[in-house]
Amino acid sequence: MDSVNMHKKRLYDRLPVNGSVRLLTITEKQYASIEILLGPLMEPDESHETETLSIF
């Protein structure tokens, strides 16, 4: 949790002026149990610009 708190503080110190940040903390065991479910391949929707930051 010390590492999580350190990264949380770093995020809090750099929050965007006009935006928001969602933080989800999971354990290695929870991450290991992630399942990827794929449906039939379809044509992609219109492209939307997004910005994602992942910290491990």
Distance bins in CASP14 RR format, pairs under 12 A and 6 or more apart:
PFRMAT RR
TARGET T0000
AUTHOR 0000-0000-0000
RMODE 2
METHOD distances of the structure
MODEL  1
1 7 0 0 0 0 0 1 0 0 0 0 0
1 8 0 0 0 0 1 0 0 0 0 0 0
1 25 0 0 0 0 1 0 0 0 0 0 0
1 27 0 0 0 0 0 1 0 0 0 0 0
2 8 0 0 0 0 0 1 0 0 0 0 0
2 9 0 0 0 0 0 1 0 0 0 0 0
3 9 0 0 0 0 0 1 0 0 0 0 0
3 10 0 0 0 0 0 1 0 0 0 0 0
3 25 0 0 0 0 0 1 0 0 0 0 0
3 28 0 0 0 0 0 1 0 0 0 0 0
3 55 0 0 0 0 1 0 0 0 0 0 0
3 56 0 0 0 0 0 1 0 0 0 0 0
4 10 0 0 0 0 0 1 0 0 0 0 0
4 11 0 0 0 0 0 1 0 0 0 0 0
4 23 0 0 0 0 1 0 0 0 0 0 0
4 24 0 0 0 0 0 1 0 0 0 0 0
4 25 1 0 1 0 0 0 0 0 0 0 0
4 26 0 0 0 0 0 1 0 0 0 0 0
4 27 0 0 0 0 0 1 0 0 0 0 0
4 55 0 0 0 0 1 0 0 0 0 0 0
4 56 0 0 0 0 0 1 0 0 0 0 0
5 11 0 0 0 0 0 1 0 0 0 0 0
5 12 0 0 0 0 0 1 0 0 0 0 0
5 23 0 0 0 0 0 1 0 0 0 0 0
5 25 0 0 0 0 1 0 0 0 0 0 0
6 12 0 0 0 0 0 1 0 0 0 0 0
6 13 0 0 0 0 0 1 0 0 0 0 0
6 55 0 0 0 0 0 1 0 0 0 0 0
7 13 0 0 0 0 0 1 0 0 0 0 0
7 14 0 0 0 0 0 1 0 0 0 0 0
7 21 0 0 0 0 0 1 0 0 0 0 0
7 23 0 0 0 0 1 0 0 0 0 0 0
7 25 0 0 0 0 1 0 0 0 0 0 0
7 53 0 0 0 0 0 1 0 0 0 0 0
7 54 0 0 0 0 0 1 0 0 0 0 0
7 55 1 0 1 0 0 0 0 0 0 0 0
7 56 0 0 0 0 1 0 0 0 0 0 0
8 14 0 0 0 0 0 1 0 0 0 0 0
8 15 0 0 0 0 0 1 0 0 0 0 0
8 21 0 0 0 0 1 0 0 0 0 0 0
8 22 0 0 0 0 0 1 0 0 0 0 0
8 23 1 0 0 1 0 0 0 0 0 0 0
8 24 0 0 0 0 0 1 0 0 0 0 0
8 25 0 0 0 0 1 0 0 0 0 0 0
8 55 0 0 0 0 0 1 0 0 0 0 0
9 15 0 0 0 0 0 1 0 0 0 0 0
9 23 0 0 0 0 0 1 0 0 0 0 0
10 21 0 0 0 0 0 1 0 0 0 0 0
10 23 0 0 0 0 0 1 0 0 0 0 0
10 53 0 0 0 0 0 1 0 0 0 0 0
10 55 0 0 0 0 1 0 0 0 0 0 0
11 20 0 0 0 0 0 1 0 0 0 0 0
11 21 1 0 1 0 0 0 0 0 0 0 0
11 22 0 0 0 0 0 1 0 0 0 0 0
11 23 1 0 0 1 0 0 0 0 0 0 0
11 24 0 0 0 0 0 1 0 0 0 0 0
11 25 0 0 0 0 0 1 0 0 0 0 0
11 53 0 0 0 0 1 0 0 0 0 0 0
11 55 0 0 0 0 1 0 0 0 0 0 0
12 21 0 0 0 0 1 0 0 0 0 0 0
12 23 0 0 0 0 1 0 0 0 0 0 0
13 21 0 0 0 0 0 1 0 0 0 0 0
14 21 0 0 0 0 1 0 0 0 0 0 0
14 53 0 0 0 0 1 0 0 0 0 0 0
14 55 0 0 0 0 0 1 0 0 0 0 0
15 21 1 0 0 1 0 0 0 0 0 0 0
15 22 0 0 0 0 0 1 0 0 0 0 0
15 23 0 0 0 0 0 1 0 0 0 0 0
16 51 0 0 0 0 1 0 0 0 0 0 0
16 53 0 0 0 0 0 1 0 0 0 0 0
19 51 0 0 0 0 0 1 0 0 0 0 0
20 51 0 0 0 0 0 1 0 0 0 0 0
21 51 0 0 0 0 0 1 0 0 0 0 0
21 52 0 0 0 0 0 1 0 0 0 0 0
21 53 0 0 0 0 1 0 0 0 0 0 0
21 55 0 0 0 0 0 1 0 0 0 0 0
22 52 0 0 0 0 0 1 0 0 0 0 0
22 53 0 0 0 0 0 1 0 0 0 0 0
23 53 0 0 0 0 0 1 0 0 0 0 0
23 54 0 0 0 0 0 1 0 0 0 0 0
23 55 0 0 0 0 1 0 0 0 0 0 0
24 30 0 0 0 0 0 1 0 0 0 0 0
24 31 0 0 0 0 0 1 0 0 0 0 0
24 54 0 0 0 0 0 1 0 0 0 0 0
24 55 0 0 0 0 0 1 0 0 0 0 0
25 31 0 0 0 0 0 1 0 0 0 0 0
25 55 0 0 0 0 0 1 0 0 0 0 0
25 56 0 0 0 0 0 1 0 0 0 0 0
26 32 0 0 0 0 1 0 0 0 0 0 0
26 33 0 0 0 0 1 0 0 0 0 0 0
26 34 0 0 0 0 1 0 0 0 0 0 0
26 54 0 0 0 0 0 1 0 0 0 0 0
26 56 0 0 0 0 0 1 0 0 0 0 0
27 33 0 0 0 0 1 0 0 0 0 0 0
27 34 0 0 0 0 0 1 0 0 0 0 0
28 34 0 0 0 0 0 1 0 0 0 0 0
28 56 0 0 0 0 0 1 0 0 0 0 0
31 54 0 0 0 0 0 1 0 0 0 0 0
31 56 0 0 0 0 1 0 0 0 0 0 0
END
